Amino acid sequence: MTAGATVRPFRVPPLAGLLTTFLLTASAMLTFSAPAQAADTVPCDPNGITAADATMASQLNRQLTGSMRGEMTAYRVSCARVIIATVKSREMPVRAAQIAVTTTIVESTIRNLNYGDRDSVGLFQQRPSQGWGTVEQILNPVYATNRFLGKMLQFDWRDDPIGQICQQVQVSEFPSRYYDATPDGVAIANAVWSMASSEPDTPGHSVTGDSFSDLVASKSDGTMWLYSNNFLRDDGMPYGSGSQIGHGWNAFDRIIPADATGDGFTDLVALKPDGTMWLYANNFVRDDGMPYGSGRQIGHGWNAFDRIVAADATGDGFTDLVALKPDGTMWLYANNFVRDDGMPYGSGRQIGHGWNAFDRIVAADATGDGFTDLVALKPDGTMWLYANNFVRDDGVPYGSGRQIGHGWNAFDRIVAADATGDGFTDLVALKPDGTMWLYANNFVRDDGVPYGSSRQIGHGWNTFDRIIA
């Protein structure tokens, strides 16, 4: 049942089963602050289980008809809740959650296991040796779910039987088990759907599909390099080593990171000097970690704008483009990838003016609400936050700003990246000497001033002419 490899049937060792029973019994006499789980499982929700999880587990144990009847616990509900919240954060329907939960019933009985057949770990029993990620990444339920969903999207998941889709993703020796688990998977997903929030958001700039923003950098010779985020593994130092993932990118004068396809993996939108726009859809999973293999033209006439940033201004999970003309007018190109048959940026509308007062515009969800804000810098080094009010102000997202900092002219490049993986966009800033500095977002802690203090996280970045978060 291991993802991406020939497998053997999964059995829980007797001792682990006894330990699980003991802990579940003990937890019933305690508060809900500690997950009811064995030592060989990892929490799915970092905040632990809730009373609502326990109530839902009791309800499901009476409702289910398959192997999970009587086996649902508050811990298992918390895992299903995180899976479903991740699905919802990508604006995907409940069927995607039904497929994912059904898969975890077979693979791990909805537990985030730190062991498995061969090197399999996690909810979906994904294998590091088969390219699913590191052990640390796979044990992150948001990352694991996004990797599963990314592969699922390659198949006809909306129409084919759920068991068939599970098998196509997992490639198990026992495909019938997914069909057997489908009724329970559907029932659990449907029941938990209403209680799951979309807080485990997939940030708009993750090349590898986890909840931590990676960096893509290009050199003057046209080579492109990927710096995968290892914030957890490397003690808070996210961008330690890179690998070359392409060449020939000096054919473009602008490269913009944007999840244009809405699948949770960062695509690249590239512009040539002639004004044509090209989309490089992210195929990280399909192409063995090489995300940007081939591109296709999706527009022309974009040399009318001197600045373009990627921002989910509408909050629908598909990255829009915000473009500025030399006269200071701002234009929103809402993403219509689904509606317009894969052509995301067809028509724009003016949403502002006077933006030539700023020499740099950075798109960042500084407030952590799922709508991309704008962080703008004036030549005097002051920083201004334009919080996104798309819903409140009838589709005009960036009406008024407030100063949130000064001294930012010490940096020649600033990129937005959720380097810490907490759902609030941080800033990564580079000085002319090549040192890199991380400004972790403290919007909540510091009363709405997100970028107060920094620490150095790297050096030598002046070897790159472009840093793309």
C-alpha angles and dihedrals in degrees: 000000000000116000112253100001146071107276146186126230112283116239128180110233111246093240092052089050092052091047091051091051091049094050094046090051092048093047091057088067094049136063121275093256093100121057116239098238143122125255090257093064130079123216114262096201112045087211091058132232125321138214087251089058090055092048091050091048091054091049094049093048088063094042105045122091103190139059094309094059106120091005101085114113134178088258093054091048090051089054092049089047093056092046091051094044088055091051091049092048087062092052090244123150127252091263090071089055091048090055094046095047092046089054093052092050089062098036103043109352085252096303130129096233123192091205139039145138109338106327096339117136141164138032094314096034092238119179124230089205090059094055100261093126139270121314089254092052095046091050087059102090093207092053093043092049092048091050090050092048092047091059093040090060089066090070136059091268096157095061112019120087114280093237090054093052091048090053093047090055099040102033095211130180087228107052094160090070091069090055090049092051096047098092092053092042092053093046094049094046092048093048097045094041093084094049097047118094122203094240096122086077121184103229116231095245110056114123094185095043100246127117094264120085117239126204126236116197132183130202128216089256089065098253117138124214132197121214106192114209113254097170094139098038097047100045098259098321101117105180110046108139135010139206129210112251103170152351139214095056092130085083086080126066094198132033120186126190110225136153089227094162095049096230097122095255119106114248124194125240110199130190127205123210089256090065098253117140123217130194120215104191114210113253097170094139099038097045100045098258097321100116105179111047107139137010139204131205114256103169152355139212095054092131085083086081125067095195132032127177131182114237134158089226093162095048096229098124095256115103114243127198125242111199131188128205123211089255090065098253117139123217130195120214104191114209113254098169094139098038096046100045099258098322101116105179110046108138136012139202131205114256103168152356139210094055092130085083085080126066095197133035121190123187110221136153089229094162095049096228098123095256115103114243126198125242110199130190128205123210089255090065098253117140124217130195120215104191114210113254098169094139098039096046100045099258099321101114106181110047108139136010140202132206114257103168152356139211094055092131085083086081126067095194132033125179131182116236135154089228094163095048096229098123095256115104114243126199124241111199130189128205123211089255090065098253117140123217130195121215103192113209112253097169094138098039096046100045098258099321101115105181110047108132137019145194132205114256103171152355139210095054092130087083086079124071093198132035114192120188 
